[in-house]
């Protein structure tokens, strides 16, 4: 359990350090992400982005647990 928490913490630190470059990637603007804009209302649901991140994280965790 402690190894997992340390690994998650390190991943958060790495993502935080790389954020200026990661924010330029097209995540959040993929086809399948739901965006509704009205006059006084804006709704955004990153469906495709969440699925892609889930698949990537599942693959990484599977590799680490082998």
N, CA, C and O atoms as CSV, one atom per row, in Angstrom:
chain,resi,resn,atom,element,x,y,z
A,1,UNK,N,N,0.822,-1.189,0.000
A,1,UNK,CA,C,0.000,0.000,0.000
A,1,UNK,C,C,0.867,1.254,0.000
A,1,UNK,O,O,0.549,2.218,-0.696
A,2,UNK,N,N,1.955,1.258,0.768
A,2,UNK,CA,C,2.795,2.451,0.838
A,2,UNK,C,C,3.506,2.697,-0.494
A,2,UNK,O,O,3.690,3.848,-0.890
A,3,UNK,N,N,3.902,1.639,-1.181
A,3,UNK,CA,C,4.533,1.796,-2.494
A,3,UNK,C,C,3.576,2.435,-3.490
A,3,UNK,O,O,3.962,3.285,-4.293
A,4,UNK,N,N,2.333,2.012,-3.420
A,4,UNK,CA,C,1.327,2.565,-4.326
A,4,UNK,C,C,1.128,4.051,-4.069
A,4,UNK,O,O,1.053,4.838,-5.012
A,5,UNK,N,N,1.043,4.437,-2.813
A,5,UNK,CA,C,0.859,5.849,-2.487
A,5,UNK,C,C,2.069,6.679,-2.896
A,5,UNK,O,O,1.917,7.810,-3.359
A,6,UNK,N,N,3.255,6.136,-2.730
A,6,UNK,CA,C,4.464,6.847,-3.151
A,6,UNK,C,C,4.479,6.996,-4.669
A,6,UNK,O,O,4.825,8.061,-5.180
A,7,UNK,N,N,4.114,5.955,-5.387
A,7,UNK,CA,C,4.085,6.012,-6.851
A,7,UNK,C,C,3.060,7.034,-7.335
A,7,UNK,O,O,3.333,7.790,-8.267
A,8,UNK,N,N,1.886,7.062,-6.711
A,8,UNK,CA,C,0.862,8.035,-7.091
A,8,UNK,C,C,1.350,9.451,-6.813
A,8,UNK,O,O,1.144,10.352,-7.626
A,9,UNK,N,N,1.993,9.648,-5.672
A,9,UNK,CA,C,2.543,10.957,-5.333
A,9,UNK,C,C,3.602,11.411,-6.318
A,9,UNK,O,O,3.627,12.575,-6.716
A,10,UNK,N,N,4.477,10.498,-6.712
A,10,UNK,CA,C,5.507,10.840,-7.694
A,10,UNK,C,C,4.893,11.168,-9.054
A,10,UNK,O,O,5.356,12.076,-9.744
A,11,UNK,N,N,3.865,10.437,-9.433
A,11,UNK,CA,C,3.184,10.732,-10.698
A,11,UNK,C,C,2.552,12.120,-10.666
A,11,UNK,O,O,2.610,12.851,-11.655
A,12,UNK,N,N,1.952,12.484,-9.539
A,12,UNK,CA,C,1.345,13.807,-9.412
A,12,UNK,C,C,2.414,14.896,-9.512
A,12,UNK,O,O,2.196,15.923,-10.155
A,13,UNK,N,N,3.566,14.676,-8.879
A,13,UNK,CA,C,4.659,15.644,-8.950
A,13,UNK,C,C,5.164,15.781,-10.388
A,13,UNK,O,O,5.388,16.897,-10.859
A,14,UNK,N,N,5.344,14.662,-11.086
A,14,UNK,CA,C,5.833,14.694,-12.469
A,14,UNK,C,C,4.833,15.426,-13.362
A,14,UNK,O,O,5.230,16.258,-14.178
A,15,UNK,N,N,3.563,15.130,-13.219
A,15,UNK,CA,C,2.548,15.812,-14.029
A,15,UNK,C,C,2.550,17.306,-13.713
A,15,UNK,O,O,2.414,18.126,-14.621
A,16,UNK,N,N,2.702,17.667,-12.450
A,16,UNK,CA,C,2.752,19.073,-12.073
A,16,UNK,C,C,3.940,19.792,-12.681
A,16,UNK,O,O,3.820,20.939,-13.112
A,17,UNK,N,N,5.086,19.126,-12.721
A,17,UNK,CA,C,6.269,19.743,-13.316
A,17,UNK,C,C,6.165,19.853,-14.838
A,17,UNK,O,O,6.677,20.801,-15.433
A,18,UNK,N,N,5.506,18.890,-15.456
A,18,UNK,CA,C,5.375,18.884,-16.912
A,18,UNK,C,C,4.125,19.606,-17.415
A,18,UNK,O,O,3.872,19.633,-18.619
A,19,UNK,N,N,3.344,20.190,-16.506
A,19,UNK,CA,C,2.051,20.790,-16.880
A,19,UNK,C,C,2.149,21.838,-17.990
A,19,UNK,O,O,1.282,21.850,-18.864
A,20,UNK,N,N,3.168,22.732,-18.006
A,20,UNK,CA,C,3.218,23.708,-19.107
A,20,UNK,C,C,3.256,23.055,-20.487
A,20,UNK,O,O,2.698,23.602,-21.438
A,21,UNK,N,N,3.892,21.917,-20.611
A,21,UNK,CA,C,3.950,21.225,-21.895
A,21,UNK,C,C,2.745,20.320,-22.105
A,21,UNK,O,O,2.279,20.167,-23.234
A,22,UNK,N,N,2.242,19.728,-21.052
A,22,UNK,CA,C,1.079,18.837,-21.180
A,22,UNK,C,C,-0.183,19.608,-21.543
A,22,UNK,O,O,-1.063,19.076,-22.219
A,23,UNK,N,N,-0.275,20.859,-21.097
A,23,UNK,CA,C,-1.479,21.639,-21.388
A,23,UNK,C,C,-1.587,21.987,-22.877
A,23,UNK,O,O,-2.663,22.365,-23.340
A,24,UNK,N,N,-0.503,21.866,-23.623
A,24,UNK,CA,C,-0.539,22.152,-25.059
A,24,UNK,C,C,-1.009,20.952,-25.882
A,24,UNK,O,O,-1.276,21.091,-27.075
A,25,UNK,N,N,-1.113,19.772,-25.256
A,25,UNK,CA,C,-1.613,18.582,-25.956
A,25,UNK,C,C,-3.108,18.730,-26.190
A,25,UNK,O,O,-3.766,19.487,-25.476
A,26,UNK,N,N,-3.659,18.029,-27.169
A,26,UNK,CA,C,-5.075,18.216,-27.509
A,26,UNK,C,C,-6.052,17.521,-26.563
A,26,UNK,O,O,-7.230,17.394,-26.896
A,27,UNK,N,N,-5.596,17.066,-25.388
A,27,UNK,CA,C,-6.535,16.451,-24.444
A,27,UNK,C,C,-7.577,17.481,-24.040
A,27,UNK,O,O,-7.251,18.645,-23.809
A,28,UNK,N,N,-8.818,17.056,-23.956
A,28,UNK,CA,C,-9.893,17.965,-23.610
A,28,UNK,C,C,-10.545,18.575,-24.833
A,28,UNK,O,O,-11.547,19.282,-24.718
A,29,UNK,N,N,-9.995,18.314,-25.989
A,29,UNK,CA,C,-10.565,18.832,-27.225
A,29,UNK,C,C,-10.701,17.715,-28.245
A,29,UNK,O,O,-10.660,17.959,-29.451
A,30,UNK,N,N,-10.862,16.502,-27.768
A,30,UNK,CA,C,-10.950,15.347,-28.653
A,30,UNK,C,C,-12.367,15.187,-29.186
A,30,UNK,O,O,-13.319,15.640,-28.551
A,31,UNK,N,N,-12.520,14.550,-30.345
A,31,UNK,CA,C,-13.873,14.238,-30.829
A,31,UNK,C,C,-14.556,13.313,-29.827
A,31,UNK,O,O,-13.955,12.341,-29.369
A,32,UNK,N,N,-15.763,13.601,-29.497
A,32,UNK,CA,C,-16.488,12.806,-28.514
A,32,UNK,C,C,-16.608,13.513,-27.179
A,32,UNK,O,O,-17.420,13.108,-26.347
A,33,UNK,N,N,-15.829,14.553,-26.947
A,33,UNK,CA,C,-15.983,15.377,-25.762
A,33,UNK,C,C,-17.222,16.254,-25.959
A,33,UNK,O,O,-17.394,16.865,-27.013
A,34,UNK,N,N,-18.062,16.311,-24.960
A,34,UNK,CA,C,-19.334,17.014,-25.077
A,34,UNK,C,C,-19.167,18.445,-24.590
A,34,UNK,O,O,-18.753,18.681,-23.455
A,35,UNK,N,N,-19.492,19.396,-25.455
A,35,UNK,CA,C,-19.437,20.811,-25.105
A,35,UNK,C,C,-20.755,21.451,-25.505
A,35,UNK,O,O,-21.168,21.374,-26.662
A,36,UNK,N,N,-21.412,22.084,-24.540
A,36,UNK,CA,C,-22.657,22.802,-24.800
A,36,UNK,C,C,-22.454,24.237,-24.344
A,36,UNK,O,O,-22.147,24.491,-23.180
A,37,UNK,N,N,-22.627,25.172,-25.266
A,37,UNK,CA,C,-22.492,26.590,-24.944
A,37,UNK,C,C,-23.801,27.293,-25.274
A,37,UNK,O,O,-24.305,27.215,-26.394
A,38,UNK,N,N,-24.329,27.967,-24.291
A,38,UNK,CA,C,-25.532,28.774,-24.460
A,38,UNK,C,C,-25.192,30.209,-24.092
A,38,UNK,O,O,-24.037,30.532,-23.812
A,39,UNK,N,N,-26.184,31.048,-24.096
A,39,UNK,CA,C,-25.969,32.456,-23.812
A,39,UNK,C,C,-25.362,32.696,-22.429
A,39,UNK,O,O,-24.349,33.386,-22.312
A,40,UNK,N,N,-25.959,32.145,-21.398
A,40,UNK,CA,C,-25.465,32.333,-20.031
A,40,UNK,C,C,-25.049,31.022,-19.380
A,40,UNK,O,O,-25.039,30.909,-18.154
A,41,UNK,N,N,-24.709,30.040,-20.192
A,41,UNK,CA,C,-24.451,28.705,-19.660
A,41,UNK,C,C,-23.402,28.004,-20.507
A,41,UNK,O,O,-23.414,28.094,-21.735
A,42,UNK,N,N,-22.504,27.314,-19.844
A,42,UNK,CA,C,-21.497,26.530,-20.550
A,42,UNK,C,C,-21.327,25.197,-19.820
A,42,UNK,O,O,-21.147,25.169,-18.603
A,43,UNK,N,N,-21.385,24.095,-20.570
A,43,UNK,CA,C,-21.246,22.759,-19.992
A,43,UNK,C,C,-20.215,21.998,-20.800
A,43,UNK,O,O,-20.268,21.968,-22.029
A,44,UNK,N,N,-19.274,21.380,-20.095
A,44,UNK,CA,C,-18.223,20.621,-20.762
A,44,UNK,C,C,-18.068,19.282,-20.059
A,44,UNK,O,O,-17.886,19.236,-18.842
A,45,UNK,N,N,-18.140,18.194,-20.815
A,45,UNK,CA,C,-17.977,16.848,-20.281
A,45,UNK,C,C,-16.983,16.104,-21.162
A,45,UNK,O,O,-17.338,15.690,-22.266
A,46,UNK,N,N,-15.722,15.921,-20.693
A,46,UNK,CA,C,-14.671,15.311,-21.526
A,46,UNK,C,C,-14.758,13.786,-21.564
A,46,UNK,O,O,-13.899,13.103,-21.006
A,47,UNK,N,N,-15.765,13.263,-22.203
A,47,UNK,CA,C,-16.021,11.826,-22.232
A,47,UNK,C,C,-14.875,11.049,-22.875
A,47,UNK,O,O,-14.352,10.115,-22.268
A,48,UNK,N,N,-14.480,11.415,-24.081
A,48,UNK,CA,C,-13.418,10.701,-24.785
A,48,UNK,C,C,-12.086,10.841,-24.066
A,48,UNK,O,O,-11.314,9.885,-23.987
A,49,UNK,N,N,-11.816,12.023,-23.546
A,49,UNK,CA,C,-10.570,12.247,-22.816
A,49,UNK,C,C,-10.511,11.369,-21.579
A,49,UNK,O,O,-9.461,10.797,-21.284
A,50,UNK,N,N,-11.618,11.249,-20.845
A,50,UNK,CA,C,-11.628,10.403,-19.643
A,50,UNK,C,C,-11.428,8.936,-20.000
A,50,UNK,O,O,-10.728,8.221,-19.283
A,51,UNK,N,N,-12.021,8.480,-21.083
A,51,UNK,CA,C,-11.847,7.088,-21.506
A,51,UNK,C,C,-10.394,6.826,-21.895
A,51,UNK,O,O,-9.826,5.800,-21.521
A,52,UNK,N,N,-9.794,7.744,-22.638
A,52,UNK,CA,C,-8.407,7.597,-23.058
A,52,UNK,C,C,-7.456,7.584,-21.860
A,52,UNK,O,O,-6.543,6.760,-21.807
A,53,UNK,N,N,-7.659,8.475,-20.911
A,53,UNK,CA,C,-6.816,8.510,-19.713
A,53,UNK,C,C,-7.008,7.249,-18.886
A,53,UNK,O,O,-6.045,6.729,-18.323
A,54,UNK,N,N,-8.228,6.753,-18.803
A,54,UNK,CA,C,-8.494,5.527,-18.064
A,54,UNK,C,C,-7.774,4.333,-18.683
A,54,UNK,O,O,-7.212,3.504,-17.966
A,55,UNK,N,N,-7.790,4.244,-20.003
A,55,UNK,CA,C,-7.105,3.145,-20.686
A,55,UNK,C,C,-5.591,3.237,-20.463
A,55,UNK,O,O,-4.940,2.229,-20.189
A,56,UNK,N,N,-5.040,4.438,-20.580
A,56,UNK,CA,C,-3.606,4.625,-20.367
A,56,UNK,C,C,-3.187,4.286,-18.939
A,56,UNK,O,O,-2.181,3.607,-18.732
A,57,UNK,N,N,-3.953,4.755,-17.954
A,57,UNK,CA,C,-3.633,4.454,-16.563
A,57,UNK,C,C,-3.781,2.968,-16.257
A,57,UNK,O,O,-2.980,2.409,-15.508
A,58,UNK,N,N,-4.791,2.328,-16.825
A,58,UNK,CA,C,-4.973,0.888,-16.622
A,58,UNK,C,C,-3.796,0.114,-17.198
A,58,UNK,O,O,-3.319,-0.839,-16.581
A,59,UNK,N,N,-3.324,0.515,-18.375
A,59,UNK,CA,C,-2.179,-0.163,-18.986
A,59,UNK,C,C,-0.915,0.047,-18.153
A,59,UNK,O,O,-0.139,-0.889,-17.960
A,60,UNK,N,N,-0.705,1.261,-17.662
A,60,UNK,CA,C,0.469,1.525,-16.822
A,60,UNK,C,C,0.429,0.730,-15.524
A,60,UNK,O,O,1.434,0.147,-15.117
A,61,UNK,N,N,-0.719,0.707,-14.881
A,61,UNK,CA,C,-0.837,-0.055,-13.632
A,61,UNK,C,C,-0.674,-1.546,-13.879
A,61,UNK,O,O,-0.098,-2.252,-13.052
A,62,UNK,N,N,-1.172,-2.029,-15.004
A,62,UNK,CA,C,-1.000,-3.437,-15.333
A,62,UNK,C,C,0.486,-3.764,-15.529
A,62,UNK,O,O,0.965,-4.810,-15.091
A,63,UNK,N,N,1.203,-2.853,-16.193
A,63,UNK,CA,C,2.642,-3.081,-16.392
A,63,UNK,C,C,3.406,-3.054,-15.075
A,63,UNK,O,O,4.315,-3.861,-14.878
A,64,UNK,N,N,3.058,-2.145,-14.171
A,64,UNK,CA,C,3.758,-2.050,-12.891
A,64,UNK,C,C,3.470,-3.247,-11.976
A,64,UNK,O,O,4.312,-3.609,-11.154
A,65,UNK,N,N,2.307,-3.855,-12.109
A,65,UNK,CA,C,1.925,-4.969,-11.232
A,65,UNK,C,C,2.356,-6.324,-11.768
A,65,UNK,O,O,2.078,-7.343,-11.136
A,66,UNK,N,N,3.017,-6.367,-12.902
A,66,UNK,CA,C,3.466,-7.647,-13.468
A,66,UNK,C,C,4.612,-8.196,-12.694
A,66,UNK,O,O,5.123,-9.267,-13.024
